Amino acid sequence: MFSFPIQILPADVAEETAALNAKLAKGINNLTNLTDDDIDIGSTPKDVVFAQDGIKVYHYHPLVDQAKIMKTPLLIVPPLINGYEVADLQPDRSVVRNLLNEGLDVYLNDWGYPRQVDKYRTVDDYINGYLDETVDFIRRHHGVDKISLFGICQGGTMSTTYSSLNPDKISHLTLTVSPIDFDAYKANHKPHEGLMFTMGADADVEKMVAVHGNVPASVLNESFMMASPFILNYGKYADVIDILDDRPALQNFLRMEKWLFGGPDAVGQTFKEFIRDFLKGNKLVKGTLEVGGRKVDLKNLTMPILNIFAEKDHIVPPPCTVALGKHVGSQDYSEFAINTGHIGIYTGGLAQKVLAPKVAGWMRERGA
């Protein structure tokens, strides 16, 4: 008599079906009763202290005694193509909150959501315009000559460019998973590593901007998800079934989805210039980049630099980040690896324990 190697008993099937139905019922109840306030992101208390053209600068409320706060203020520079909330996703997974707890005085650029009329903004507008005005505002507000910059991904590329042009205004430069050498991943790269760079190099950006003006966030999200299509398109949603009845876990999942799919469009002209000059031309490390008629020389980076990368980063592979060390003029350059992925460096459990303490300790050792 033939028998299956795995015995499936009707009673077990019934029990598992009942358990799944109960989980789904509770999950539907959770989803029905959750409001937008329940999945809030970017919730650390803050004030808008400077604003123009839809761009805001936040100053976060301190979380430690005034006597413990560092004298040198820190400005976080997020990417243009993602919401700033990745640095403050939820209270227990917040780079901003962790830095505040370490005694830093934290500011942040919120680049906002561009309008169609903004499609003509250039890289020069952002670097020598908005970012420079923000830095000068903070310098005046604190009565200091220099401030610290903390760059997130593309915001790190911008921070590097800005600091090269204005080394007299920056005391410390911290970069996190920031693309610097856009060709460095090509040697011995693993599957999917640098896929975003490859896709960007192959894209007809001129046509995209001609059609859309500002490139829609949905187009950018689709490109991002192609870096790991099964996990980002299917796998994570299949896994949601396991947490439907766990309200806090479900809230955390929805916060990430809200950030991921609620980002801003890419400003047309800036997007074209970034793809042309940084991604395709790799001019930053070649020494041929000019912004606003000024040459960007990485040898001008003479301030202390902390370059942080994610060991499992497939979006900005580590070689693209750590390549910076070969080009700077600083005698105080160091790197720090975190065993996580590109987004996990801001939201992952391990990063919550090590990122902010590392940055704060590094700055204190250098007189901040």
Secondary structure, 3 states (H helix, E strand, C coil): CCCCCCCCCHHHHHHHHHHHHHHHHHHHHHHHHCCHHHHCCCCCCEEEEEEECCEEEEEECCCCCHHHCCCCCEEEECCCCCCHHHHCCECCECHHHHHHHCCCCEEEEECCCCCHHHHHCCHHHHHHHHHHHHHHHHHHHHCCCCEEEEEECHHHHHHHHHHHHCHHHEEEEEEECCCCCCCHHHCCCCCCCCHHHHHHHHCCHHHHHHHHCCECHHHHHHHHHCCCHHHHHHHHHHHHHHHCCCHHHHHHHHHHHHHHHCCCCECHHHHHHHHHHHHHCCHHHHCCCEECCEECCHHHCCCCEEEEEECCCCCCCHHHHHHHHHCCCCCCEEEEEECCCCCHHHHCHHHHHHHHHHHHHHHHHCCC
